[in-house]
Amino acid sequence: MKLAIAQINATVGDLRGNADRLARCAREAHAQGAVVVVAPELALCGYPPEDLLLRPAFMQACADTLAALAAELADCAGLHLVVGHPHQFGGQGDVRSKSIAVQRRFNAASVLAGGRVVGTYCKRELPNYQVFDERRYFASGRDAGLPPLVFEAGGRRIGLLICEDAWFDEPAEAAVAAGAELLCVINASPFHVDKAGEREARMAERARACARPVVYAHLVGGQDEVVFDGASFAVDAAGRLTARAPAFEEATLLLDVDAGATPRGAIAPVPSLEAQAWAALVTGVRDYLGKNGFPGALIGLSGGIDSALVLAIAVDALGAERVRTVMMPSPYTADISWLDAREMARRLGVRHDEIGITPMFDAFRTGLAPLLHEIAPAAGDTTEENLQARIRGTLLMALSNRSGAIVLTTGNKSEMATGYCTLYGDMAGGFAVIKDVAKTLVYRLANWRNAQGAEVIPQRIITRPPSAELRPGQTDQDSLPPYEVLDAILSLYMENDRSIDEIVAAGFERTTVERVAHLIKVNEYKRRQAPVGIRITHRAFGRDWRYPITSRFRA
């Protein structure tokens, strides 16, 4: 038989649009002979719907749309569409266990065939770590006493699992015990670098453990902070890869299922680490602006590496015609920054404007002088530096208000971690493109992008010592450890929860480790006020990181 994976880019809450996508994919696959089409987790409503799930009107709309989709495909003889959706059982005899309250919600997968819903499976393992918060919304199908679901199509018995289910033994074992010859796993697994390899390895283990082939259908596209990378795949009962869809693009992967129930199809290549990160950032920008209806993007272009990288990503995501840059030099801006910013804009073909901020800076200092003179400056006083950043933020937001374009901020993860950024200044904007990209990765991505054909980022931008240019002769390393050291400590402490003592034992100076840990903690109040941005690591500031602002814990 033929089975197809519908790797779609769903939009949260766009029930009709998502259903249309599913119907189109199902019809196209059916026309090519597929009798089973498998769509991703919660594909009908988009993932994650978060507190929309708490609204009865949303749940009812999902139920109505599912029924309408089933009816719409009634003319596709022999077709079975597996679609993910949120589900509530009704109160008129459909409650299959007395322990199930009518109002409990389930993360479900339904089989649509012959114009109706012929079976529904409810997820058994609910993740509650990293970006996942499913126990807030869903009950476990196992805890509710609901059985596994195995359906027959094309002479094969197919068992359904949903994402986290396949990472544990019991759900797959229950499906096999119910007669499954082939396991279909529907997924919405947020991307981080090298996640695809981890998924394939775990599904290979699952296939070997239960001696059954596994088909893994995955979502693609951006949703606020998270990105889904697609790369749906199949493995045989021995765990060997037999098919893989492209990463970071919508696709319908057609599989031939042989007499041994092994699915086989085309195998797309796995992108390099830098290519994965770049595609995730481009996808995140494209879908955040596209799904929210922003006409374009505004970027404060400084002549430095961070804003250059954000500009290159934005142009790849949106096209040059939808991106505008503004250079806002101060008395401390070097001439080469002007020249490099102009050259960068020219190479990418975007509109570029320049607004000198010296007159505004002088006006602020004059107006504030009587009051500031009453207060002695603290050591390392940054008042005038922050004034410059806030003037720039005000100008960009004014242009955003008038044009409707969203301001893309340019702060990287190393800066966000240590507070090397200005509230209401360079943090002002609507979307933080590289907030989960450490400074060392910024350089790697810039070099990678330049190697993909034309050199879009002038080499001098990459090789210059980084500087905020807010005082004479300033460089980042005046205030921060070398980025190679900082980023290594950041990875150990923030991303992997290693203690200060453990990091010191790994070879780092205690004073440096303690200083970095201190900076991460005391700048939580800034990060709480930062725009959302794209997650590309297994732990980003945002949904992954929920630390108290007020805390005296120091280890």
C-alpha positions in Angstrom: 0.0 0.0 0.0 1.0 3.6 -0.2 1.1 5.9 2.9 1.8 9.6 2.8 3.1 12.1 5.5 1.5 15.5 5.2 4.3 17.8 6.6 2.3 21.0 6.9 2.9 24.5 8.3 -0.2 25.0 10.5 -1.1 28.4 12.1 -2.5 28.4 15.6 -6.2 29.2 15.6 -6.6 29.2 11.8 -8.9 26.2 11.9 -10.3 26.7 8.4 -7.0 27.4 6.8 -5.4 24.4 8.5 -8.2 22.1 7.4 -7.9 23.4 3.9 -4.2 22.5 3.9 -4.9 19.1 5.2 -7.7 18.4 2.7 -5.4 19.6 -0.2 -2.6 17.3 0.9 -4.9 14.4 1.5 -6.5 14.7 -2.0 -3.1 15.1 -3.7 -1.7 12.0 -1.9 -4.9 10.0 -2.6 -4.6 10.9 -6.3 -1.1 9.3 -6.2 -2.5 6.1 -4.6 -2.2 6.7 -0.9 -4.8 5.0 1.3 -3.4 6.5 4.5 -2.3 10.2 5.0 -0.7 11.1 8.4 -0.7 14.7 9.5 1.2 16.2 12.5 0.2 16.6 16.2 -2.6 19.1 16.7 -2.3 20.0 13.0 -6.0 21.0 12.9 -5.5 23.9 15.4 -1.8 24.5 15.3 0.8 23.9 18.0 1.0 25.0 20.8 -2.5 26.5 21.2 -1.7 27.3 24.9 -4.6 28.9 26.8 -6.9 28.8 23.7 -7.5 25.3 24.9 -9.2 26.7 28.1 -11.9 28.4 26.0 -15.0 26.3 25.4 -15.7 28.1 22.1 -12.2 27.1 20.8 -12.8 23.4 21.7 -16.2 23.5 20.0 -14.8 25.1 16.9 -12.1 22.4 16.7 -14.8 19.7 17.0 -16.9 21.3 14.3 -14.0 21.7 11.9 -12.9 18.1 12.4 -16.4 16.9 11.5 -16.5 19.2 8.5 -13.1 18.0 7.3 -14.2 14.4 7.5 -17.3 15.2 5.5 -15.3 17.1 2.9 -13.1 14.1 2.1 -16.0 11.6 1.9 -15.6 11.3 -1.8 -12.0 10.0 -1.5 -12.8 6.3 -1.6 -10.6 4.2 0.7 -8.7 7.2 2.2 -7.9 7.3 5.9 -6.6 10.6 7.1 -4.9 10.7 10.6 -5.2 14.2 12.0 -4.1 15.7 15.4 -6.6 17.8 17.3 -7.7 18.7 20.8 -10.6 16.6 22.0 -13.3 16.4 24.7 -15.7 13.5 25.0 -19.3 14.4 25.2 -21.6 13.7 28.1 -24.2 11.5 26.3 -22.7 8.0 26.6 -19.4 8.7 24.9 -17.6 8.7 28.2 -15.7 5.4 28.2 -14.7 5.4 31.9 -16.5 6.7 34.9 -13.2 8.4 35.9 -13.4 10.7 32.9 -14.9 14.1 33.7 -16.8 15.5 30.7 -14.7 18.7 30.6 -11.3 17.0 30.6 -9.3 17.7 27.4 -7.1 15.3 25.5 -4.3 15.7 22.9 -5.8 13.4 20.3 -5.4 11.8 16.9 -8.5 10.9 14.9 -8.9 8.7 11.8 -11.2 10.2 9.2 -12.7 7.8 6.6 -15.9 7.6 4.7 -17.0 11.0 5.7 -16.8 10.5 9.4 -14.5 10.0 12.4 -13.9 6.3 12.7 -11.6 6.3 15.7 -9.9 8.6 18.2 -6.7 8.0 20.2 -5.7 10.1 23.2 -2.0 10.8 24.0 -0.7 8.9 27.0 2.6 10.6 27.9 2.3 14.4 28.5 5.6 16.3 28.5 6.1 19.0 31.1 9.7 20.1 30.5 11.6 22.6 28.4 9.0 24.4 26.3 6.3 21.8 27.0 3.4 22.5 29.4 0.9 19.8 28.4 -0.2 18.8 31.9 -1.7 22.3 32.2 -4.2 21.5 29.5 -4.5 17.8 28.9 -5.4 14.6 30.7 -3.5 11.3 29.9 -5.4 8.8 27.8 -3.9 6.0 29.8 -4.8 7.5 33.2 -8.3 8.0 31.9 -8.6 4.3 31.0 -8.7 4.9 27.3 -7.4 2.1 25.0 -4.8 2.2 22.3 -6.1 2.7 18.7 -5.2 0.3 15.9 -7.0 0.7 12.6 -6.9 -1.3 9.3 -6.1 0.2 5.9 -4.7 -1.2 2.7 -4.4 -4.6 4.4 -2.2 -3.3 7.2 -3.0 -2.8 10.9 -1.6 0.6 12.0 -1.2 1.8 15.5 -1.2 5.4 16.5 1.1 7.2 18.9 1.4 11.0 19.6 4.9 12.5 20.0 6.1 11.9 23.6 4.3 8.5 23.6 7.0 7.1 21.3 9.8 8.0 23.8 8.4 5.6 26.3 7.9 1.8 26.2 4.2 1.4 27.3 2.3 3.2 24.6 4.1 1.3 21.8 3.8 -2.0 23.6 0.1 -1.4 24.1 -0.4 -0.7 20.4 1.6 -3.8 19.4 -0.5 -5.9 21.9 -3.6 -4.6 20.1 -2.3 -5.9 16.8 -0.3 -3.1 15.2 2.0 -4.1 12.4 3.2 -0.5 11.8 3.4 2.4 14.2 2.5 6.0 13.0 3.7 8.7 15.4 2.3 12.2 14.9 4.5 15.0 16.2 5.0 18.7 17.0 8.5 18.6 18.4 10.1 22.1 18.6 13.5 22.5 16.9 16.8 22.9 18.5 20.1 22.3 16.7 20.7 18.6 16.0 17.3 17.6 17.3 16.5 15.8 14.1 19.4 13.3 14.7 18.2 12.8 18.3 14.6 12.0 17.1 15.8 9.5 14.5 18.0 7.7 17.0 15.2 7.4 19.5 12.6 6.2 17.0 15.2 3.6 15.8 15.4 2.4 19.4 11.6 2.3 19.6 11.4 0.3 16.3 13.9 -2.3 17.5 12.3 -2.5 20.9 8.9 -3.4 19.5 10.1 -5.0 16.2 7.8 -2.8 14.2 8.5 -0.1 11.6 7.8 3.5 12.6 6.5 6.4 10.6 7.2 9.8 12.1 5.0 12.7 10.8 6.3 16.1 11.9 5.1 19.7 11.8 7.0 22.5 10.1 7.0 26.3 10.5 7.4 29.0 13.1 5.0 29.8 16.0 6.1 32.7 18.2 9.3 31.5 20.0 9.4 28.0 18.6 10.2 26.6 15.2 9.3 23.2 13.8 11.8 21.7 11.3 9.8 19.0 9.5 12.2 16.3 8.4 9.5 13.7 8.9 10.9 10.1 8.4 10.4 6.4 8.5 12.5 3.5 9.9 12.2 -0.2 9.4 11.7 -2.7 12.3 15.5 -2.9 12.7 15.7 0.9 13.1 17.3 1.6 9.7 16.2 4.9 8.1 14.0 4.2 5.0 12.7 7.7 4.2 13.1 11.4 5.2 11.3 14.5 4.1 13.1 17.8 3.6 13.8 20.0 6.6 12.1 23.4 7.0 9.7 23.2 4.2 6.2 21.9 3.6 6.2 18.5 1.9 4.1 15.4 1.2 6.3 12.4 1.7 4.9 9.4 -0.2 5.9 5.9 1.2 5.5 2.5 -0.3 4.7 0.0 2.4 5.9 -3.5 1.4 4.6 -6.9 2.4 6.7 -6.8 5.6 5.0 -3.5 6.5 8.2 -1.6 5.9 7.7 2.0 4.6 10.2 3.2 2.0 10.5 6.6 0.2 12.9 9.4 -0.8 15.6 10.3 1.7 16.4 14.0 1.9 19.8 15.0 3.3 20.4 16.4 6.8 21.6 20.0 6.8 24.8 21.0 8.6 24.5 22.6 12.0 24.9 26.1 10.6 22.4 25.4 7.8 19.9 24.1 10.4 20.3 27.2 12.6 20.0 29.5 9.6 16.9 27.8 8.3 15.3 28.0 11.7 16.0 31.7 12.1 14.7 32.4 8.5 11.6 30.3 9.2 11.0 32.0 12.5 11.2 35.5 11.0 9.1 34.7 7.9 6.3 33.0 9.9 6.2 35.5 12.8 5.8 38.4 10.4 3.7 36.5 7.9 1.2 34.9 10.3 0.8 38.2 12.3 0.4 40.4 9.2 3.3 42.7 9.5 4.1 44.4 6.1 7.8 44.5 6.7 10.8 44.8 9.1 12.9 47.7 10.4 16.5 47.1 11.6 18.8 49.6 13.3 22.0 48.9 11.3 25.1 49.8 13.3 27.9 48.5 11.2 28.5 45.7 13.7 28.2 42.0 13.3 24.9 41.4 15.2 22.8 43.8 13.2 24.5 42.6 10.0 23.5 39.1 10.7 19.9 40.0 11.5 19.7 41.9 8.3 20.9 39.0 6.2 18.4 36.7 7.9 15.6 39.1 7.4 16.3 39.5 3.7 16.5 35.8 3.2 13.2 35.5 5.1 11.2 38.4 3.6 13.0 39.7 0.5 14.8 43.0 0.3 11.7 45.0 -0.6 10.2 44.3 2.8 13.2 45.2 4.9 14.4 48.7 5.8 17.6 49.7 7.7 18.4 52.9 9.6 21.9 54.0 10.7 21.8 56.3 13.7 25.4 57.5 14.4 26.4 59.2 17.6 29.5 61.3 18.4 31.3 58.0 19.1 30.4 56.2 15.9 33.5 55.3 13.9 33.7 56.3 10.2 34.1 52.6 9.2 30.8 51.8 10.9 29.0 54.3 8.6 30.8 52.9 5.6 30.3 49.2 6.5 26.6 49.7 7.2 26.1 51.5 3.9 27.9 48.7 2.1 25.9 46.0 3.8 22.6 47.6 2.8 23.9 48.1 -0.7 24.9 44.5 -1.1 21.5 43.3 0.0 19.5 45.9 -1.9 17.5 47.3 1.0 16.4 50.9 1.7 18.9 52.5 4.0 18.5 55.8 5.9 20.8 57.7 8.2 19.6 59.8 11.2 22.4 61.5 13.2 21.4 61.4 16.9 24.0 64.0 18.2 21.5 66.9 18.4 19.0 64.8 20.3 21.7 63.4 22.6 22.8 67.0 23.3 19.2 68.0 24.1 18.7 65.2 26.5 22.0 65.9 28.3 21.1 69.6 28.5 17.6 69.0 29.8 18.8 66.4 32.4 21.9 68.3 33.5 20.4 70.1 36.5 19.0 66.9 38.0 21.9 64.6 37.1 24.3 67.0 38.7 22.5 66.4 42.0 23.5 62.7 42.0 27.1 61.6 42.0 27.7 59.0 39.3 28.3 55.5 40.4 31.4 53.5 39.3 31.0 52.5 35.7 28.1 54.9 35.2 26.3 54.2 31.9 23.7 57.0 31.9 24.9 58.7 28.8 25.6 55.4 27.0 22.0 54.3 27.7 20.6 57.6 26.5 22.1 57.0 23.1 20.6 53.5 22.9 17.2 54.8 24.0 17.2 57.6 21.5 17.8 55.0 18.8 15.0 52.8 20.1 12.6 55.8 20.1 13.4 56.6 16.5 13.0 53.1 15.3 9.6 52.7 17.1 8.4 56.0 15.6 9.1 54.7 12.1 7.4 51.4 13.1 4.3 53.3 14.3 4.1 55.2 11.0 4.8 52.3 8.6 3.4 49.3 10.5 6.7 47.5 10.0 8.0 45.6 13.0 11.4 46.4 14.6 13.7 43.4 14.7 16.1 43.7 17.7 19.7 42.6 17.3 20.8 41.4 20.7 22.4 38.0 20.9 22.2 35.4 23.7 25.5 36.3 25.2 24.4 39.9 25.6 20.9 38.9 26.9 22.5 36.6 29.5 24.8 39.2 30.9 22.6 42.3 30.6 24.9 43.9 28.0 21.9 45.6 26.5 19.7 48.6 27.2 16.1 48.4 28.3 14.0 50.6 26.0 17.1 51.0 23.8 18.6 48.3 21.7 16.0 46.0 23.4 13.2 48.0 22.0 11.3 46.2 19.3 8.8 43.5 18.5 10.9 40.4 17.6 14.3 39.3 18.9 15.8 37.3 16.0 19.1 36.2 17.5 18.3 36.2 21.2 19.1 32.5 21.4 22.3 32.8 19.3 25.5 33.0 21.3 28.1 35.5 20.1 30.5 32.7 18.9 27.7 31.2 16.8 26.9 34.7 15.4 30.4 34.7 13.8 30.0 31.1 12.6 26.7 31.9 10.9 28.0 35.1 9.3 30.9 33.1 7.8 28.6 30.3 6.7 26.2 32.7 5.0 29.0 34.4 3.2 30.1 31.0 1.9 26.7 30.3 0.3 27.6 32.3 -2.9 27.8 36.1 -2.8 29.5 37.6 0.3 26.6 39.6 1.8 28.3 40.6 5.0 31.5 42.7 4.4 34.5 41.0 5.8 35.5 43.9 7.9 32.3 43.7 9.9 33.2 40.1 10.8 36.9 40.8 11.7 36.5 44.1 13.7 36.6 43.9 17.5 32.9 44.2 18.5 31.8 47.4 20.2 28.6 49.2 21.2 30.3 52.5 20.3 28.7 54.4 23.2 31.9 55.9 24.5 35.4 56.6 23.1 37.4 53.5 22.3 34.9 51.1 23.7 35.0 47.4 23.0 32.8 44.6 24.3 35.7 43.0 26.1 36.0 46.0 28.3 32.9 44.8 30.1 32.7 41.1 29.3 35.1 38.0 29.4 36.3 36.9 25.9 33.2 35.5 24.1 34.8 32.0 23.8 35.0 31.9 27.6 31.7 33.6 28.2 29.7 31.3 25.8 31.3 28.1 27.2 30.3 29.1 30.7 26.9 30.2 29.6 26.3 26.8 27.9 27.4 24.9 31.1 25.6 27.1 33.6 22.4 28.2 31.9 21.8 25.6 29.2 23.0 22.5 31.2 22.4 23.5 34.8 26.0 22.8 35.9 27.0 24.3 39.3 29.7 26.9 39.7 32.0 24.3 41.3 31.5 21.9 38.4 32.3 24.7 35.9 35.5 25.6 37.8 36.5 21.9 37.9 36.1 21.9 34.1 39.0 24.4 33.9 37.5 27.9 34.2 38.6 30.6 36.6 36.4 30.8 39.6 36.2 34.7 39.6 35.1 34.6 36.0 32.5 31.9 36.5 31.0 33.6 39.6 30.9 36.9 37.7 29.0 35.4 34.7 26.6 33.5 37.0 26.0 36.8 38.9 25.3 38.7 35.7 22.8 36.1 34.5 20.9 36.3 37.8 20.8 40.0 38.3 19.7 40.7 34.7 16.6 38.5 34.8 14.4 41.6 35.2 15.7 42.9 31.8 15.0 39.6 30.0 11.4 39.6 31.3 10.9 42.8 29.3 12.6 41.6 26.1 10.6 40.8 23.0 10.0 37.2 22.1 12.5 35.6 19.9 13.5 32.4 18.1 14.6 29.4 20.1 17.4 27.3 18.4 19.0 25.6 21.5 17.6 23.1 23.9 17.3 25.9 26.5 16.6 29.5 25.6 15.7 32.5 27.7 11.9 32.6 27.6 9.6 29.5 27.8 12.5 27.3 28.8 13.9 29.6 31.5 11.5 30.5 34.4 13.7 31.9 37.1 12.6 34.3 39.8 13.7 37.9 39.5 13.8 38.2 43.3 16.1 35.5 44.7 19.0 35.2 47.0 20.2 31.8 45.9 23.7 32.1 44.7 25.1 28.7 43.8 
